[in-house]
């Protein structure tokens, strides 16, 4: 998808990948590479069934039109700040529903990632590290798929619900963790292909085929057990389990009134699917809302974009809370950077990473808290400056990890998060 008001970079075009090819590759990787040598490291999290929801506002949402408004200043734009459910915290008037759930949210207003390029900024926000020629770092989704997931979960560990036109597996997301923990993208929120049993195949015949395959596999494995044969066996078993979970991907199973609450546009449908997947046992779900790259007509486009974002997001948070899931679900509302305080000649805001904001909620997060402050016109961080490394430490800490721990790759310790950073304690419960 390409947007006429965006900067035209390659990050605003979307490619396809093959789901099945990635699934087989992931199964192979799961048997040939296991960098974590500390089983107890994930025991507590598995027991508590913690999970993560990332809302990715693609293109770079404006902090001034969301979490850190500056009304009445030359950089503030036309919108007002409104009170929220937390006394003293105000956000932009474009988010009235979100204002009502601020007691569930925490704001980080002192973010400086110092990277105004789309792909490099996105890399920082997904990995907590800057790009390096000699090292590729795994995305947070892949890390959570490894640390929080279980081998008997039929759902992919890292599910990415995208707008139409983008589907498949991105093995690069997992870096050294291997393709098993890569993101699986669901194009327009559609389920992975081939989940339904062929109409010509009866349930009895399908079961008989499965039993024959299991018998043949067991006989073969007694004499020729290899990583590759086990990988193929596991991939078939996971596919069979996933077929039994196919209803999770169908929002038509929800009452029409529930679908209406979320909204029948793409983002509303995708948020509802995310809730169903999280409730059904998914470990990490990322929902993309595009496109906030508002170099032209920033204010008009934010009216449209945030008008679409506000109610479904607030509804999703309310539903997670009402179903008892919010306390065990870490929620992130992030993008690759913010927008410039300066308003350009096209009434747009350009890329700005020096002073911007994100929102957090749920597991391990202190609702109604704020960390950091920008100056009066939003041009610089005035208090408690943090970067992407601090965010990554904060996410891991909120989930119950000691973020100072290491990965062990071929017995070589590699810090799980940037050792130069630390958690943002002000927003942690």
N, C-alpha and C positions, 0 to 999 in steps of 0.2 A: 504494500500500500504506500502511495506517495501523496503527500499533502501539499497543496499549492502555497500554503503559508509557511511551510517548513524551510530549512536551510538547504535541502536538496542533497544532503550527504547520503552515502550508501547505507547508513543505518536505517533509512526510511524506505528501503526496499526489502521484501520478505521472500525467503526461499523455502522450497520443500525438501524434505528428506524422507527416506523410507523407514517406516516404523518397524517392519519385520526384520530388516537387515540389522538395525540397531539393537533389537531385542536379542537376536542370536549372538551378536558381538558382545553384548552386555553379559549374557550368560557365560560365554567363554571367559570373559575377563574375571568374573566372580570366582572362578576356580583357579586362575593362574596368578592373581595378584591380590594380596590382602595386606595392605600397609599398616593396619592397626594391630598391634600385638598386645593390646591391653583389653581383654574381654570385659573386665569389671568396669572399664571406662564408660560403657554404654548400659550397664545393667540397670542402674537406677532410672535412667530415662525411658528404657523400654518398659519397665514396670509401670511407670506413670503415664505411658502412652502420650507423650508430648508430641506436638505437631506445630507446623509453621504455615502461615498464610502470608504471601508477599503480594501486595498490590503495586504493580509497576506502572507508573504514569509516564509513559514513553514519550521522549522528546524533551523533557525538562519542564516540569510544572513550575509556575511562578509562585515563589514563597510569599510575595506581596499580595497575591490574590487568593492565598490559602491560609498558611499558618502564622505569618508574621506581617500583617497589614500595617501600613504607615499612612493612614488617612490624614489629609491636610498638609502633606509635604509635597515638594515639587516632584518627588519620585513615586508618590503613593498611588497615583491613578485615581479613577473616579469613584471607587467603591469605599464603603464605610466598614468599620470594625464593629462586630456585634458581640454582646456578652454570651457566655456559654453556661453550661451546667456547673462550672467551677468558678466561683467568684474570683474576679481579678484576671481571668484569662479571656482574652478576646481573639476572635479569628475573623476572617473576611466574611462579609454578608452573603457571598456566593455559596456558603456552606451552612445553611440554617439547620438542616437535619443533623449534620455532624456536630454542630454546636451543642445540640441536646444530649449528645453522648460523650462530651468532653471528659466527664468523670471516669470514663474507661480509657482515655488516651493520655499519652505523654508526648510532649513536643521537645525536639532538639532543635534549637534556634541558633546555635553557634557553629554550624557546620562550614568548614572550609576544606574542600577537596582539591583545590588548586588545579583543576583540569577541565577545560572548556570544550574538549573534543567528545563527541557523542560516544564512540566506542571505548575510548580510554576512560571516560567518566563512568560508563556502565560497568566496565571491568572493575574499577575501584569499588563501586557500590555492591557488586556481586561477590567480590573476593576479599575485600578489605586490604588489598595490596595494589600498588602501581604495577603496570606491566613491566616485565623484565625479559631481556633476550634469552637468558639461560634457564628460566623457570616459568612454568605455567601453573597457576594456582587454581584449585577447584572452587566452583561456585558454592555459595552458602547452601543452595538446594541440594547439591551433590554431597556436601559434608553432612547435612541433616539426613539425607537418604542413607548414608553409611552409619551414622552414629545413632539415629533414632529408629531406623527401620529394622524389620525382622525378616528372616529368610522365608517364613511361611506367609508373608503378606502378598496376596496376589496382585495388588496394585503397584504400578511403578512408584519408586521412591520419590521421584522429583517430577511432578506433573506441571506442565506449563500450558495454560489455557490462553490461546491467542485469538486475535481477530481472524476473519476469514483469509485464506491464502497462505497459511503457514502451518505446517504439520510435520511430524517425524521426530527423529532423535538427533540431538546435538551432542556427540561424544566429547567434544572439546570442553564442555562445561565441567566434566568430571576430572579433567587433567590426570594426575597420577593415580586417582582412585579407580580409574578404569570405566569402560562404557556401561557397566551394569548400573552405575550410579549417575548416568547422564540424564539430562532432561528429556522427557517425552512430551512433545507438543501436540495438543489437540486442536486442530484447525477449526476455528469458529465454534469451539466447544463440543465438537463431535467426538464420539467414542472412537477408540482405535478400530481400524478396519478388521473385518472378518471375525467379529465376536459372536455372530449368530451361527448356529448349526445349519448346514445346507438343508433346504427343504426336502430333498430327496433322501436324506439320511435320517432314519428313525432314531429315537432316543435309545432303544434297545440295541440297535446295530452300532451306534456310537459307543455305547458302554462296552460292547463285545470287542470292538476295535481297540479301545483303550486297554482292556484287560490283556488282549493279545500283545499289544506293544509293551506293556509292563513285563509280561512273562519273557518276551524276547530280549528286552533290555537286561533283565536280571541274569539270564543265561549268558548273554554276551559279556556282561561286566565281570562275571566270575573269572574269566580268563583274559580279558582285554580291557581292563579298566584304565581309562586315560582321562585327562582333564577335558579333552574335546568331547568324548562320549558322554561324560557326566553333564557337560554343559548343554548338549542337545537334549538329554533326558530332562534336565531341570527346566529348559525353555518350554518344552511341551507341557510339563506339569504346571508351570506358571500360567501358560496360555489357557489351559483347561480351567484353572481356578478363576482367571480373569473373566472367562465367559460366564461363570456363575455370578459375577459381580456386574454384569453389563447394565442392569437396571439403574446403577448409581449414576450413569452418564445420561440418563433420560429424565430431563426436568419435567416432561409431560406426566410423570408419575406424581407430581405435586398438584394439589388442588389449584384451579385457575386463580383463586383469590391470592394464593401465595405467589404465583408467577407475576400477578399484577402488582403486588407489593414491591417486588424487586424491579419490575419494569420489563417490557418485552423487547427492548432494544438489546444489542449485543452485550454490553457491559452488565446489564441487569441479569440476563440469562446466564452469563458466565459466573457472576457472583453466586447465583443460586446453585449452579453446578459445583462451585467450589465448596459451598456449605455441605452439599450432599456427599462429596468426596471426602471431606474432612470427617464428617460424621460416620462415613463408611470405612474409615481406617487409613486414609491417605496420610502420608508423613509430611510432605511439603507440596503445597499448591501455590503456583504463581499465576496471577490473573493480570493480563496486560490491558491497559486502557490507553488508546492512542488517538490523537497525537497532539502533544503540548508544545511543539516547537514553533512558537508563535512570534516569528520575526515580523509578521504583518498582522495588524488588527488584533493585538494581544487581548484587548478587553472584550471584544465581541466573541472571540473564540473561547476565552475562559468562561464567559457566560454560558456558552453552549456545552463545553466540555465538563465543567463542574456541575452544571445543571443535570448532566447525565450521571456524573459520579456520585453526587451527594446522597440522594435517597437510597440507592442500592447499597452503598457502603454502610450507611447508618443502620439499614435493615439487617445487613449481614452481621454487624457487631451485636445488635440486639438479639438476633436469633442464636448466635453462638453463646451469648450470655444466658439466654432463657433456657437453652438446652444443656447448660452446665459444661460447655466446651471452651468457653473463653479463658477460663483459668488455666487450661492446659494447652492453649493455642497461642503462640506468639504471632502477633500481627504487625506487619511492616507496611508503611505507605511511603514509597521511595521513588526516586527517578535518578537520572544520571547527573543532573545538576539543577540549579534554579535558573531564574531569569534576571537580567540586568535591572538594577534600580533605574538606570537611565532609560527614558522612552525615546525610541529612535524616530526618524522622520516618517516612517510608515506606521506609526502608532503601535509599534511592536516592542517587544523586549527580546534581547539577544541572550546568548549563553552566558551564565554567570555561576561560578563555583566558589567564589571567595566569601560569601556570606549568605547561607540559605538554610532551609529547614526540612525536617521530615517528621513523621508522626509514628508512634508505636502504641501497641495495646496488648492486653492479654497476659500470657504466661510470664511471670517474673517481672512485670512492668508495674510501676507505681502510677495508677491512674490519676489524672489531674495534676501531674507534675510537669515542670518546664526546666530544661537545662539550656543555658546560654542566652545571649542577648546580642542584638545588633544595634548599631548606632541609630540616631534619629531618622536618617534617610535610608537606612538599610545598605549602606555601601561597604561596611566592614563589621567584623565581629568585635563587639566591645567587651564581652565577658564570656569565659569558659569556652574557648575555641577548641573544636575537636575535628577529627578527620575520619576517613573511611575505616582506618584501623581501629579507632575507638568504637565505631559502630559494630564492627565484627566481634570485638571482645564483648560488647554489651549484649549482642544477640546470644552468644554462647553462654554468657553468665546468666542471662534470663532463663535459658533452658536448663540450667543447673550444672554446666560444665565449669571446670577450672580452665579458663581461657589461656592460662600460661603453660598448659601442657603441650606436648610435642606429638607430631606424627612420627612414625618410625618407618622409613623407607630403606629397605635393605640394611636395617640396623642403624641407619643414620638418622639422628634426631632432627626434625624440622619443626619449628614452632607452628602450632595450629593457627595462631593469629600473630599479627605484627608485634614483635617484642618491644618496639619503641612506643606502643600505645597501651591503653588500659581501658577497662569498662567505664562507662559514664554512670557513676554511682547515683547521681541525683534522680535518675529515672528508673532505677531498679527497686523492686519491692523488698 
